[in-house]
Amino acid sequence: MSNTIDAGNAPRPVGAYPHARRVGDLLFLSGLGPRIPGSNEIPGNLHDQAGKLIDYDIEAQTRQLVANLDQVLEAAGVTRSHLVDVTVFLTDMDRDFARFNEIYAEYFSEAAPCRTTVEINALPTPIAIEFKCIAAVSTTPET
């Protein structure tokens, strides 16, 4: 059995895909970024007068990303405690990993999911971070 999850309180996907899809006891989340629902604004981005991105704030983006993650998980009837794997995509590992890791630890302390963090050249919108997650939906959350 397979069904899609549409989280009305999360930013709309930027492509032709759902927020998540449940397959059996697993929930697969599509790549999720830090856009603000409704406005699609990216917190912490600084643009010059011509509109070119000149700087960003990884803390602001990470916190918004976790808020968006929570919205998708809630729409699926689960919480962060159900996550079993998180892949993190950063566009600048040297600049952002240490601060990102500190913030991540605030949200994922006990029963933290497995995690892989990779650096990539770019993401589809001017964001510095994206999550790709898998959750176990038939289990009781870890305490």
A tleap script that builds the chain and sets N, CA, C and O, in Angstrom:
source leaprc.protein.ff14SB
mol = sequence {
  NMET SER ASN THR ILE ASP ALA GLY ASN ALA
  PRO ARG PRO VAL GLY ALA TYR PRO HIE ALA
  ARG ARG VAL GLY ASP LEU LEU PHE LEU SER
  GLY LEU GLY PRO ARG ILE PRO GLY SER ASN
  GLU ILE PRO GLY ASN LEU HIE ASP GLN ALA
  GLY LYS LEU ILE ASP TYR ASP ILE GLU ALA
  GLN THR ARG GLN LEU VAL ALA ASN LEU ASP
  GLN VAL LEU GLU ALA ALA GLY VAL THR ARG
  SER HIE LEU VAL ASP VAL THR VAL PHE LEU
  THR ASP MET ASP ARG ASP PHE ALA ARG PHE
  ASN GLU ILE TYR ALA GLU TYR PHE SER GLU
  ALA ALA PRO CYS ARG THR THR VAL GLU ILE
  ASN ALA LEU PRO THR PRO ILE ALA ILE GLU
  PHE LYS CYS ILE ALA ALA VAL SER THR THR
  PRO GLU CTHR
}
set mol.1.N position { 0.845 -1.187 0.000 }
set mol.1.CA position { 0.000 0.000 0.000 }
set mol.1.C position { 0.882 1.240 0.000 }
set mol.1.O position { 1.907 1.280 0.681 }
set mol.2.N position { 0.489 2.231 -0.751 }
set mol.2.CA position { 1.269 3.445 -0.879 }
set mol.2.C position { 0.324 4.625 -0.953 }
set mol.2.O position { -0.674 4.582 -1.673 }
set mol.3.N position { 0.636 5.693 -0.203 }
set mol.3.CA position { -0.162 6.899 -0.331 }
set mol.3.C position { 0.702 8.128 -0.130 }
set mol.3.O position { 1.740 8.069 0.529 }
set mol.4.N position { 0.269 9.238 -0.701 }
set mol.4.CA position { 1.028 10.471 -0.626 }
set mol.4.C position { 0.521 11.352 0.506 }
set mol.4.O position { -0.638 11.276 0.914 }
set mol.5.N position { 1.420 12.182 0.995 }
set mol.5.CA position { 1.120 13.124 2.071 }
set mol.5.C position { 1.293 14.527 1.521 }
set mol.5.O position { 2.333 14.858 0.951 }
set mol.6.N position { 0.272 15.345 1.695 }
set mol.6.CA position { 0.345 16.757 1.333 }
set mol.6.C position { 0.221 17.553 2.618 }
set mol.6.O position { -0.827 17.541 3.264 }
set mol.7.N position { 1.282 18.241 2.985 }
set mol.7.CA position { 1.283 19.053 4.210 }
set mol.7.C position { 0.910 20.483 3.841 }
set mol.7.O position { 1.744 21.249 3.358 }
set mol.8.N position { -0.329 20.827 4.069 }
set mol.8.CA position { -0.820 22.154 3.698 }
set mol.8.C position { -0.105 23.298 4.383 }
set mol.8.O position { -0.098 24.412 3.859 }
set mol.9.N position { 0.504 23.060 5.551 }
set mol.9.CA position { 1.196 24.118 6.286 }
set mol.9.C position { 2.682 24.195 5.975 }
set mol.9.O position { 3.394 24.993 6.584 }
set mol.10.N position { 3.161 23.391 5.050 }
set mol.10.CA position { 4.570 23.412 4.644 }
set mol.10.C position { 4.681 24.117 3.298 }
set mol.10.O position { 3.686 24.243 2.584 }
set mol.11.N position { 5.877 24.579 2.942 }
set mol.11.CA position { 6.029 25.181 1.612 }
set mol.11.C position { 5.691 24.164 0.531 }
set mol.11.O position { 5.958 22.972 0.685 }
set mol.12.N position { 5.115 24.627 -0.541 }
set mol.12.CA position { 4.780 23.742 -1.657 }
set mol.12.C position { 6.065 23.178 -2.256 }
set mol.12.O position { 7.069 23.888 -2.320 }
set mol.13.N position { 6.061 21.937 -2.690 }
set mol.13.CA position { 7.238 21.392 -3.383 }
set mol.13.C position { 7.558 22.233 -4.621 }
set mol.13.O position { 6.659 22.798 -5.245 }
set mol.14.N position { 8.839 22.310 -4.969 }
set mol.14.CA position { 9.232 23.106 -6.136 }
set mol.14.C position { 9.168 22.301 -7.427 }
set mol.14.O position { 9.438 22.836 -8.502 }
set mol.15.N position { 8.820 21.041 -7.336 }
set mol.15.CA position { 8.708 20.185 -8.509 }
set mol.15.C position { 7.457 19.336 -8.443 }
set mol.15.O position { 6.593 19.539 -7.589 }
set mol.16.N position { 7.372 18.392 -9.347 }
set mol.16.CA position { 6.209 17.507 -9.444 }
set mol.16.C position { 6.401 16.292 -8.549 }
set mol.16.O position { 6.681 15.193 -9.029 }
set mol.17.N position { 6.251 16.497 -7.255 }
set mol.17.CA position { 6.392 15.420 -6.274 }
set mol.17.C position { 5.631 15.789 -5.002 }
set mol.17.O position { 5.388 16.969 -4.748 }
set mol.18.N position { 5.256 14.798 -4.207 }
set mol.18.CA position { 4.540 15.070 -2.963 }
set mol.18.C position { 5.521 15.429 -1.844 }
set mol.18.O position { 6.729 15.238 -1.980 }
set mol.19.N position { 4.993 15.941 -0.756 }
set mol.19.CA position { 5.836 16.159 0.424 }
set mol.19.C position { 6.400 14.835 0.934 }
set mol.19.O position { 7.563 14.757 1.329 }
set mol.20.N position { 5.575 13.810 0.920 }
set mol.20.CA position { 6.005 12.504 1.423 }
set mol.20.C position { 5.139 11.416 0.808 }
set mol.20.O position { 4.070 11.679 0.256 }
set mol.21.N position { 5.623 10.203 0.919 }
set mol.21.CA position { 4.870 9.036 0.467 }
set mol.21.C position { 5.078 7.935 1.485 }
set mol.21.O position { 6.204 7.599 1.851 }
set mol.22.N position { 3.954 7.376 1.937 }
set mol.22.CA position { 4.019 6.243 2.849 }
set mol.22.C position { 3.950 4.955 2.042 }
set mol.22.O position { 3.088 4.784 1.180 }
set mol.23.N position { 4.879 4.054 2.344 }
set mol.23.CA position { 4.917 2.734 1.725 }
set mol.23.C position { 5.069 1.741 2.873 }
set mol.23.O position { 6.131 1.651 3.489 }
set mol.24.N position { 4.011 1.004 3.153 }
set mol.24.CA position { 4.040 0.081 4.277 }
set mol.24.C position { 4.273 0.828 5.579 }
set mol.24.O position { 3.544 1.763 5.909 }
set mol.25.N position { 5.288 0.410 6.312 }
set mol.25.CA position { 5.601 1.019 7.599 }
set mol.25.C position { 6.626 2.141 7.506 }
set mol.25.O position { 7.115 2.627 8.526 }
set mol.26.N position { 6.948 2.548 6.288 }
set mol.26.CA position { 7.951 3.595 6.109 }
set mol.26.C position { 7.340 4.837 5.468 }
set mol.26.O position { 6.432 4.750 4.641 }
set mol.27.N position { 7.857 5.982 5.869 }
set mol.27.CA position { 7.459 7.268 5.307 }
set mol.27.C position { 8.703 7.885 4.683 }
set mol.27.O position { 9.698 8.130 5.366 }
set mol.28.N position { 8.637 8.132 3.381 }
set mol.28.CA position { 9.752 8.729 2.643 }
set mol.28.C position { 9.406 10.183 2.369 }
set mol.28.O position { 8.417 10.470 1.694 }
set mol.29.N position { 10.209 11.099 2.883 }
set mol.29.CA position { 9.980 12.517 2.647 }
set mol.29.C position { 10.789 12.974 1.446 }
set mol.29.O position { 11.951 12.600 1.288 }
set mol.30.N position { 10.164 13.786 0.598 }
set mol.30.CA position { 10.888 14.405 -0.504 }
set mol.30.C position { 11.859 15.424 0.068 }
set mol.30.O position { 11.737 15.834 1.222 }
set mol.31.N position { 12.826 15.830 -0.751 }
set mol.31.CA position { 13.761 16.864 -0.310 }
set mol.31.C position { 13.005 18.077 0.194 }
set mol.31.O position { 12.059 18.543 -0.441 }
set mol.32.N position { 13.427 18.580 1.335 }
set mol.32.CA position { 12.711 19.667 2.004 }
set mol.32.C position { 13.684 20.778 2.343 }
set mol.32.O position { 14.745 20.532 2.917 }
set mol.33.N position { 13.321 22.001 1.986 }
set mol.33.CA position { 14.181 23.153 2.239 }
set mol.33.C position { 13.577 24.119 3.235 }
set mol.33.O position { 12.530 23.847 3.823 }
set mol.34.N position { 14.249 25.263 3.426 }
set mol.34.CA position { 13.838 26.212 4.458 }
set mol.34.C position { 12.953 27.357 3.993 }
set mol.34.O position { 12.921 28.407 4.636 }
set mol.35.N position { 12.235 27.181 2.893 }
set mol.35.CA position { 11.358 28.262 2.448 }
set mol.35.C position { 10.216 28.471 3.447 }
set mol.35.O position { 9.727 27.512 4.044 }
set mol.36.N position { 9.799 29.707 3.624 }
set mol.36.CA position { 8.700 30.034 4.538 }
set mol.36.C position { 7.382 29.722 3.834 }
set mol.36.O position { 7.147 30.198 2.723 }
set mol.37.N position { 6.516 28.918 4.475 }
set mol.37.CA position { 5.227 28.588 3.851 }
set mol.37.C position { 4.441 29.849 3.498 }
set mol.37.O position { 4.421 30.820 4.255 }
set mol.38.N position { 3.807 29.814 2.353 }
set mol.38.CA position { 2.981 30.943 1.923 }
set mol.38.C position { 3.748 31.969 1.106 }
set mol.38.O position { 3.321 32.325 0.007 }
set mol.39.N position { 4.864 32.447 1.619 }
set mol.39.CA position { 5.612 33.493 0.916 }
set mol.39.C position { 6.746 32.943 0.069 }
set mol.39.O position { 7.193 33.600 -0.872 }
set mol.40.N position { 7.216 31.744 0.392 }
set mol.40.CA position { 8.391 31.146 -0.247 }
set mol.40.C position { 9.671 31.931 0.000 }
set mol.40.O position { 10.697 31.657 -0.622 }
set mol.41.N position { 9.618 32.909 0.909 }
set mol.41.CA position { 10.817 33.643 1.303 }
set mol.41.C position { 11.800 32.672 1.959 }
set mol.41.O position { 11.396 31.702 2.600 }
set mol.42.N position { 13.077 32.944 1.792 }
set mol.42.CA position { 14.107 32.109 2.397 }
set mol.42.C position { 14.740 32.909 3.518 }
set mol.42.O position { 15.401 33.915 3.261 }
set mol.43.N position { 14.548 32.476 4.771 }
set mol.43.CA position { 15.059 33.251 5.899 }
set mol.43.C position { 16.581 33.337 5.881 }
set mol.43.O position { 17.276 32.364 5.585 }
set mol.44.N position { 17.077 34.522 6.205 }
set mol.44.CA position { 18.514 34.716 6.305 }
set mol.44.C position { 19.210 35.033 5.006 }
set mol.44.O position { 20.412 35.302 5.014 }
set mol.45.N position { 18.500 35.014 3.875 }
set mol.45.CA position { 19.140 35.353 2.605 }
set mol.45.C position { 19.267 36.866 2.479 }
set mol.45.O position { 18.332 37.605 2.787 }
set mol.46.N position { 20.434 37.322 2.023 }
set mol.46.CA position { 20.704 38.734 1.799 }
set mol.46.C position { 21.016 38.925 0.321 }
set mol.46.O position { 21.888 38.257 -0.235 }
set mol.47.N position { 20.289 39.850 -0.306 }
set mol.47.CA position { 20.453 40.106 -1.742 }
set mol.47.C position { 20.967 41.526 -1.965 }
set mol.47.O position { 20.709 42.425 -1.166 }
set mol.48.N position { 21.692 41.711 -3.057 }
set mol.48.CA position { 22.118 43.062 -3.416 }
set mol.48.C position { 20.961 43.778 -4.111 }
set mol.48.O position { 19.872 43.218 -4.242 }
set mol.49.N position { 21.193 45.011 -4.554 }
set mol.49.CA position { 20.120 45.804 -5.167 }
set mol.49.C position { 19.598 45.185 -6.459 }
set mol.49.O position { 18.461 45.437 -6.858 }
set mol.50.N position { 20.420 44.385 -7.104 }
set mol.50.CA position { 19.999 43.730 -8.349 }
set mol.50.C position { 19.276 42.413 -8.077 }
set mol.50.O position { 18.808 41.758 -9.008 }
set mol.51.N position { 19.183 42.025 -6.809 }
set mol.51.CA position { 18.497 40.794 -6.459 }
set mol.51.C position { 19.386 39.572 -6.400 }
set mol.51.O position { 18.901 38.459 -6.194 }
set mol.52.N position { 20.683 39.765 -6.578 }
set mol.52.CA position { 21.628 38.641 -6.532 }
set mol.52.C position { 21.921 38.275 -5.077 }
set mol.52.O position { 22.156 39.146 -4.239 }
set mol.53.N position { 21.902 36.971 -4.793 }
set mol.53.CA position { 22.193 36.491 -3.446 }
set mol.53.C position { 23.650 36.794 -3.117 }
set mol.53.O position { 24.554 36.413 -3.861 }
set mol.54.N position { 23.876 37.494 -1.983 }
set mol.54.CA position { 25.255 37.812 -1.591 }
set mol.54.C position { 25.652 37.172 -0.260 }
set mol.54.O position { 26.841 37.073 0.043 }
set mol.55.N position { 24.682 36.740 0.532 }
set mol.55.CA position { 24.999 36.078 1.793 }
set mol.55.C position { 23.750 35.366 2.307 }
set mol.55.O position { 22.636 35.629 1.853 }
set mol.56.N position { 23.957 34.464 3.258 }
set mol.56.CA position { 22.844 33.735 3.867 }
set mol.56.C position { 23.217 33.396 5.309 }
set mol.56.O position { 24.379 33.486 5.707 }
set mol.57.N position { 22.214 33.008 6.072 }
set mol.57.CA position { 22.383 32.656 7.476 }
set mol.57.C position { 21.980 31.195 7.652 }
set mol.57.O position { 20.795 30.866 7.603 }
set mol.58.N position { 22.969 30.315 7.859 }
set mol.58.CA position { 22.684 28.877 7.990 }
set mol.58.C position { 21.822 28.589 9.217 }
set mol.58.O position { 21.024 27.652 9.193 }
set mol.59.N position { 21.962 29.364 10.276 }
set mol.59.CA position { 21.129 29.136 11.463 }
set mol.59.C position { 19.664 29.398 11.143 }
set mol.59.O position { 18.806 28.572 11.457 }
set mol.60.N position { 19.367 30.530 10.525 }
set mol.60.CA position { 17.972 30.853 10.185 }
set mol.60.C position { 17.395 29.803 9.241 }
set mol.60.O position { 16.243 29.396 9.392 }
set mol.61.N position { 18.193 29.363 8.268 }
set mol.61.CA position { 17.699 28.365 7.326 }
set mol.61.C position { 17.491 27.007 7.999 }
set mol.61.O position { 16.516 26.316 7.708 }
set mol.62.N position { 18.390 26.628 8.885 }
set mol.62.CA position { 18.241 25.334 9.563 }
set mol.62.C position { 17.005 25.324 10.446 }
set mol.62.O position { 16.252 24.350 10.452 }
set mol.63.N position { 16.792 26.393 11.186 }
set mol.63.CA position { 15.615 26.447 12.076 }
set mol.63.C position { 14.312 26.411 11.271 }
set mol.63.O position { 13.362 25.738 11.670 }
set mol.64.N position { 14.256 27.127 10.146 }
set mol.64.CA position { 13.045 27.088 9.310 }
set mol.64.C position { 12.870 25.711 8.694 }
set mol.64.O position { 11.746 25.222 8.578 }
set mol.65.N position { 13.949 25.092 8.306 }
set mol.65.CA position { 13.873 23.748 7.732 }
set mol.65.C position { 13.290 22.754 8.728 }
set mol.65.O position { 12.451 21.931 8.362 }
set mol.66.N position { 13.725 22.822 9.982 }
set mol.66.CA position { 13.165 21.909 10.990 }
set mol.66.C position { 11.680 22.212 11.212 }
set mol.66.O position { 10.888 21.287 11.396 }
set mol.67.N position { 11.296 23.476 11.199 }
set mol.67.CA position { 9.870 23.822 11.327 }
set mol.67.C position { 9.079 23.233 10.163 }
set mol.67.O position { 7.977 22.721 10.365 }
set mol.68.N position { 9.623 23.298 8.949 }
set mol.68.CA position { 8.949 22.714 7.781 }
set mol.68.C position { 8.886 21.192 7.896 }
set mol.68.O position { 7.870 20.579 7.568 }
set mol.69.N position { 9.962 20.599 8.358 }
set mol.69.CA position { 9.990 19.148 8.585 }
set mol.69.C position { 8.882 18.740 9.547 }
set mol.69.O position { 8.165 17.770 9.304 }
set mol.70.N position { 8.746 19.480 10.630 }
set mol.70.CA position { 7.702 19.167 11.615 }
set mol.70.C position { 6.313 19.218 10.987 }
set mol.70.O position { 5.454 18.405 11.328 }
set mol.71.N position { 6.082 20.163 10.073 }
set mol.71.CA position { 4.773 20.268 9.418 }
set mol.71.C position { 4.481 19.047 8.552 }
set mol.71.O position { 3.361 18.535 8.556 }
set mol.72.N position { 5.475 18.584 7.818 }
set mol.72.CA position { 5.273 17.412 6.964 }
set mol.72.C position { 5.057 16.170 7.828 }
set mol.72.O position { 4.169 15.365 7.547 }
set mol.73.N position { 5.857 16.014 8.864 }
set mol.73.CA position { 5.697 14.858 9.748 }
set mol.73.C position { 4.332 14.876 10.428 }
set mol.73.O position { 3.679 13.839 10.539 }
set mol.74.N position { 3.901 16.044 10.881 }
set mol.74.CA position { 2.587 16.157 11.530 }
set mol.74.C position { 1.474 15.765 10.559 }
set mol.74.O position { 0.526 15.083 10.948 }
set mol.75.N position { 1.579 16.186 9.313 }
set mol.75.CA position { 0.560 15.830 8.311 }
set mol.75.C position { 0.502 14.320 8.098 }
set mol.75.O position { -0.530 13.775 7.706 }
set mol.76.N position { 1.622 13.653 8.362 }
set mol.76.CA position { 1.670 12.192 8.223 }
set mol.76.C position { 1.323 11.480 9.528 }
set mol.76.O position { 1.270 10.251 9.567 }
set mol.77.N position { 1.087 12.240 10.590 }
set mol.77.CA position { 0.708 11.641 11.871 }
set mol.77.C position { 1.869 11.135 12.699 }
set mol.77.O position { 1.688 10.270 13.556 }
set mol.78.N position { 3.072 11.664 12.456 }
set mol.78.CA position { 4.245 11.251 13.219 }
set mol.78.C position { 5.022 12.489 13.687 }
set mol.78.O position { 4.636 13.622 13.402 }
set mol.79.N position { 6.113 12.252 14.402 }
set mol.79.CA position { 6.963 13.333 14.891 }
set mol.79.C position { 8.420 13.039 14.536 }
set mol.79.O position { 8.729 11.997 13.958 }
set mol.80.N position { 9.301 13.957 14.882 }
set mol.80.CA position { 10.729 13.752 14.640 }
set mol.80.C position { 11.247 12.479 15.287 }
set mol.80.O position { 12.214 11.893 14.799 }
set mol.81.N position { 10.631 12.042 16.365 }
set mol.81.CA position { 11.098 10.832 17.052 }
set mol.81.C position { 10.910 9.582 16.197 }
set mol.81.O position { 11.501 8.545 16.498 }
set mol.82.N position { 10.113 9.651 15.150 }
set mol.82.CA position { 9.911 8.521 14.245 }
set mol.82.C position { 10.967 8.450 13.138 }
set mol.82.O position { 11.056 7.447 12.429 }
set mol.83.N position { 11.760 9.504 12.989 }
set mol.83.CA position { 12.777 9.518 11.932 }
set mol.83.C position { 13.831 8.455 12.198 }
set mol.83.O position { 14.290 8.286 13.328 }
set mol.84.N position { 14.207 7.744 11.151 }
set mol.84.CA position { 15.272 6.749 11.275 }
set mol.84.C position { 16.499 7.133 10.454 }
set mol.84.O position { 17.597 6.641 10.717 }
set mol.85.N position { 16.324 8.009 9.461 }
set mol.85.CA position { 17.460 8.402 8.640 }
set mol.85.C position { 17.232 9.795 8.078 }
set mol.85.O position { 16.145 10.112 7.596 }
set mol.86.N position { 18.274 10.628 8.145 }
set mol.86.CA position { 18.241 11.972 7.585 }
set mol.86.C position { 19.495 12.162 6.737 }
set mol.86.O position { 20.613 11.946 7.205 }
set mol.87.N position { 19.297 12.565 5.492 }
set mol.87.CA position { 20.412 12.976 4.652 }
set mol.87.C position { 20.349 14.490 4.563 }
set mol.87.O position { 19.310 15.063 4.235 }
set mol.88.N position { 21.472 15.130 4.858 }
set mol.88.CA position { 21.562 16.593 4.857 }
set mol.88.C position { 22.433 17.010 3.679 }
set mol.88.O position { 23.530 16.485 3.487 }
set mol.89.N position { 21.937 17.949 2.902 }
set mol.89.CA position { 22.691 18.505 1.794 }
set mol.89.C position { 23.071 19.936 2.153 }
set mol.89.O position { 22.195 20.763 2.406 }
set mol.90.N position { 24.357 20.235 2.179 }
set mol.90.CA position { 24.861 21.587 2.431 }
set mol.90.C position { 25.587 22.077 1.178 }
set mol.90.O position { 26.268 21.301 0.508 }
set mol.91.N position { 25.440 23.359 0.867 }
set mol.91.CA position { 26.143 23.900 -0.287 }
set mol.91.C position { 27.539 24.401 0.060 }
set mol.91.O position { 28.326 24.684 -0.844 }
set mol.92.N position { 27.870 24.519 1.353 }
set mol.92.CA position { 29.214 24.942 1.764 }
set mol.92.C position { 29.568 24.269 3.086 }
set mol.92.O position { 29.326 24.819 4.160 }
set mol.93.N position { 30.135 23.086 2.995 }
set mol.93.CA position { 30.461 22.289 4.179 }
set mol.93.C position { 31.448 23.019 5.091 }
set mol.93.O position { 31.253 23.049 6.306 }
set mol.94.N position { 32.495 23.603 4.529 }
set mol.94.CA position { 33.502 24.275 5.348 }
set mol.94.C position { 32.905 25.418 6.148 }
set mol.94.O position { 33.205 25.571 7.331 }
set mol.95.N position { 32.087 26.198 5.533 }
set mol.95.CA position { 31.494 27.369 6.189 }
set mol.95.C position { 30.410 26.976 7.201 }
set mol.95.O position { 30.332 27.561 8.281 }
set mol.96.N position { 29.579 25.992 6.855 }
set mol.96.CA position { 28.332 25.800 7.585 }
set mol.96.C position { 28.240 24.578 8.489 }
set mol.96.O position { 27.386 24.553 9.375 }
set mol.97.N position { 29.075 23.573 8.305 }
set mol.97.CA position { 28.859 22.317 9.020 }
set mol.97.C position { 28.865 22.485 10.537 }
set mol.97.O position { 27.958 21.983 11.200 }
set mol.98.N position { 29.833 23.160 11.099 }
set mol.98.CA position { 29.936 23.260 12.564 }
set mol.98.C position { 28.687 23.918 13.159 }
set mol.98.O position { 28.110 23.397 14.114 }
set mol.99.N position { 28.266 25.057 12.600 }
set mol.99.CA position { 27.084 25.743 13.144 }
set mol.99.C position { 25.818 24.928 12.891 }
set mol.99.O position { 24.972 24.806 13.777 }
set mol.100.N position { 25.686 24.378 11.705 }
set mol.100.CA position { 24.538 23.524 11.429 }
set mol.100.C position { 24.472 22.383 12.436 }
set mol.100.O position { 23.402 22.100 12.975 }
set mol.101.N position { 25.584 21.731 12.695 }
set mol.101.CA position { 25.624 20.579 13.592 }
set mol.101.C position { 25.186 20.959 15.009 }
set mol.101.O position { 24.495 20.184 15.671 }
set mol.102.N position { 25.581 22.138 15.473 }
set mol.102.CA position { 25.154 22.618 16.797 }
set mol.102.C position { 23.636 22.775 16.858 }
set mol.102.O position { 22.992 22.345 17.814 }
set mol.103.N position { 23.081 23.394 15.829 }
set mol.103.CA position { 21.628 23.624 15.792 }
set mol.103.C position { 20.888 22.300 15.660 }
set mol.103.O position { 19.884 22.080 16.338 }
set mol.104.N position { 21.368 21.430 14.806 }
set mol.104.CA position { 20.761 20.116 14.624 }
set mol.104.C position { 20.674 19.384 15.957 }
set mol.104.O position { 19.653 18.769 16.266 }
set mol.105.N position { 21.736 19.448 16.743 }
set mol.105.CA position { 21.777 18.764 18.039 }
set mol.105.C position { 20.714 19.294 18.997 }
set mol.105.O position { 20.265 18.557 19.875 }
set mol.106.N position { 20.305 20.537 18.852 }
set mol.106.CA position { 19.232 21.090 19.688 }
set mol.106.C position { 17.908 20.373 19.428 }
set mol.106.O position { 17.110 20.179 20.345 }
set mol.107.N position { 17.684 19.987 18.190 }
set mol.107.CA position { 16.417 19.375 17.788 }
set mol.107.C position { 16.442 17.850 17.835 }
set mol.107.O position { 15.398 17.214 17.984 }
set mol.108.N position { 17.619 17.270 17.709 }
set mol.108.CA position { 17.756 15.819 17.653 }
set mol.108.C position { 18.769 15.391 18.714 }
set mol.108.O position { 19.935 15.146 18.406 }
set mol.109.N position { 18.319 15.304 19.957 }
set mol.109.CA position { 19.253 14.926 21.022 }
set mol.109.C position { 19.134 13.446 21.354 }
set mol.109.O position { 20.063 12.678 21.102 }
set mol.110.N position { 18.014 13.045 21.910 }
set mol.110.CA position { 17.825 11.635 22.252 }
set mol.110.C position { 17.133 10.910 21.099 }
set mol.110.O position { 16.318 11.493 20.385 }
set mol.111.N position { 17.465 9.646 20.930 }
set mol.111.CA position { 16.904 8.819 19.853 }
set mol.111.C position { 17.102 9.488 18.500 }
set mol.111.O position { 16.220 9.461 17.642 }
set mol.112.N position { 18.273 10.087 18.325 }
set mol.112.CA position { 18.570 10.767 17.062 }
set mol.112.C position { 18.589 9.759 15.913 }
set mol.112.O position { 19.057 8.632 16.075 }
set mol.113.N position { 18.076 10.173 14.752 }
set mol.113.CA position { 18.121 9.283 13.591 }
set mol.113.C position { 19.544 9.166 13.060 }
set mol.113.O position { 20.402 9.988 13.385 }
set mol.114.N position { 19.793 8.160 12.255 }
set mol.114.CA position { 21.060 8.088 11.527 }
set mol.114.C position { 21.124 9.321 10.630 }
set mol.114.O position { 20.095 9.867 10.230 }
set mol.115.N position { 22.354 9.755 10.317 }
set mol.115.CA position { 22.472 10.960 9.496 }
set mol.115.C position { 23.700 10.883 8.611 }
set mol.115.O position { 24.754 10.389 9.012 }
set mol.116.N position { 23.537 11.382 7.405 }
set mol.116.CA position { 24.639 11.568 6.475 }
set mol.116.C position { 24.580 13.015 6.012 }
set mol.116.O position { 23.510 13.513 5.660 }
set mol.117.N position { 25.717 13.688 6.009 }
set mol.117.CA position { 25.771 15.074 5.548 }
set mol.117.C position { 26.738 15.142 4.377 }
set mol.117.O position { 27.883 14.702 4.481 }
set mol.118.N position { 26.273 15.696 3.264 }
set mol.118.CA position { 27.107 15.803 2.071 }
set mol.118.C position { 27.083 17.235 1.549 }
set mol.118.O position { 26.120 17.975 1.751 }
set mol.119.N position { 28.159 17.602 0.877 }
set mol.119.CA position { 28.217 18.905 0.229 }
set mol.119.C position { 27.841 18.736 -1.237 }
set mol.119.O position { 28.265 17.792 -1.905 }
set mol.120.N position { 27.034 19.675 -1.718 }
set mol.120.CA position { 26.635 19.675 -3.122 }
set mol.120.C position { 26.872 21.067 -3.709 }
set mol.120.O position { 27.031 22.034 -2.964 }
set mol.121.N position { 26.896 21.170 -5.008 }
set mol.121.CA position { 27.160 22.454 -5.664 }
set mol.121.C position { 26.008 23.436 -5.558 }
set mol.121.O position { 26.226 24.631 -5.361 }
set mol.122.N position { 24.788 22.946 -5.687 }
set mol.122.CA position { 23.633 23.847 -5.698 }
set mol.122.C position { 22.370 23.072 -5.394 }
set mol.122.O position { 22.329 21.846 -5.497 }
set mol.123.N position { 21.334 23.815 -5.016 }
set mol.123.CA position { 19.992 23.276 -4.811 }
set mol.123.C position { 19.044 24.025 -5.744 }
set mol.123.O position { 19.421 25.066 -6.281 }
set mol.124.N position { 17.831 23.528 -5.953 }
set mol.124.CA position { 16.947 24.116 -6.965 }
set mol.124.C position { 16.521 25.562 -6.700 }
set mol.124.O position { 16.154 26.277 -7.633 }
set mol.125.N position { 16.564 25.992 -5.459 }
set mol.125.CA position { 16.258 27.381 -5.116 }
set mol.125.C position { 17.470 27.914 -4.357 }
set mol.125.O position { 18.335 27.119 -3.991 }
set mol.126.N position { 17.577 29.215 -4.104 }
set mol.126.CA position { 18.767 29.754 -3.438 }
set mol.126.C position { 18.796 29.462 -1.930 }
set mol.126.O position { 18.749 30.370 -1.100 }
set mol.127.N position { 18.875 28.179 -1.610 }
set mol.127.CA position { 18.958 27.735 -0.227 }
set mol.127.C position { 20.315 27.076 -0.014 }
set mol.127.O position { 20.954 26.621 -0.963 }
set mol.128.N position { 20.747 27.032 1.245 }
set mol.128.CA position { 22.056 26.474 1.582 }
set mol.128.C position { 21.960 25.089 2.192 }
set mol.128.O position { 22.981 24.447 2.439 }
set mol.129.N position { 20.724 24.614 2.441 }
set mol.129.CA position { 20.540 23.344 3.138 }
set mol.129.C position { 19.235 22.686 2.703 }
set mol.129.O position { 18.255 23.362 2.392 }
set mol.130.N position { 19.242 21.361 2.687 }
set mol.130.CA position { 18.040 20.581 2.386 }
set mol.130.C position { 18.136 19.265 3.140 }
set mol.130.O position { 19.229 18.732 3.333 }
set mol.131.N position { 16.981 18.735 3.570 }
set mol.131.CA position { 16.898 17.425 4.226 }
set mol.131.C position { 16.185 16.444 3.304 }
set mol.131.O position { 15.294 16.821 2.542 }
set mol.132.N position { 16.586 15.195 3.386 }
set mol.132.CA position { 15.887 14.050 2.780 }
set mol.132.C position { 15.750 13.035 3.897 }
set mol.132.O position { 16.764 12.592 4.437 }
set mol.133.N position { 14.524 12.644 4.270 }
set mol.133.CA position { 14.299 11.855 5.486 }
set mol.133.C position { 13.474 10.595 5.235 }
set mol.133.O position { 12.696 10.507 4.286 }
set mol.134.N position { 13.678 9.627 6.127 }
set mol.134.CA position { 12.868 8.412 6.166 }
set mol.134.C position { 12.428 8.225 7.618 }
set mol.134.O position { 13.227 8.354 8.545 }
set mol.135.N position { 11.140 7.919 7.796 }
set mol.135.CA position { 10.598 7.662 9.135 }
set mol.135.C position { 9.927 6.304 9.176 }
set mol.135.O position { 9.412 5.813 8.171 }
set mol.136.N position { 9.944 5.711 10.350 }
set mol.136.CA position { 9.214 4.463 10.599 }
set mol.136.C position { 7.883 4.847 11.221 }
set mol.136.O position { 7.852 5.407 12.317 }
set mol.137.N position { 6.784 4.554 10.538 }
set mol.137.CA position { 5.487 5.047 10.989 }
set mol.137.C position { 4.675 4.054 11.793 }
set mol.137.O position { 3.659 4.427 12.379 }
set mol.138.N position { 5.090 2.815 11.835 }
set mol.138.CA position { 4.301 1.829 12.588 }
set mol.138.C position { 4.812 1.618 13.999 }
set mol.138.O position { 4.218 0.869 14.775 }
set mol.139.N position { 5.910 2.274 14.333 }
set mol.139.CA position { 6.521 2.067 15.634 }
set mol.139.C position { 6.141 3.154 16.607 }
set mol.139.O position { 5.724 4.242 16.207 }
set mol.140.N position { 6.281 2.864 17.869 }
set mol.140.CA position { 6.077 3.857 18.913 }
set mol.140.C position { 7.339 4.706 18.989 }
set mol.140.O position { 8.443 4.165 18.919 }
set mol.141.N position { 7.205 6.032 19.130 }
set mol.141.CA position { 8.405 6.875 19.189 }
set mol.141.C position { 9.329 6.459 20.328 }
set mol.141.O position { 8.882 6.003 21.381 }
set mol.142.N position { 10.634 6.627 20.088 }
set mol.142.CA position { 11.637 6.379 21.125 }
set mol.142.C position { 11.528 7.454 22.185 }
set mol.142.O position { 11.169 8.592 21.884 }
set mol.143.N position { 11.830 7.108 23.413 }
set mol.143.CA position { 11.813 8.095 24.480 }
set mol.143.C position { 13.188 8.318 25.036 }
set mol.143.O position { 13.361 9.124 25.950 }
savepdb mol mol.pdb
quit
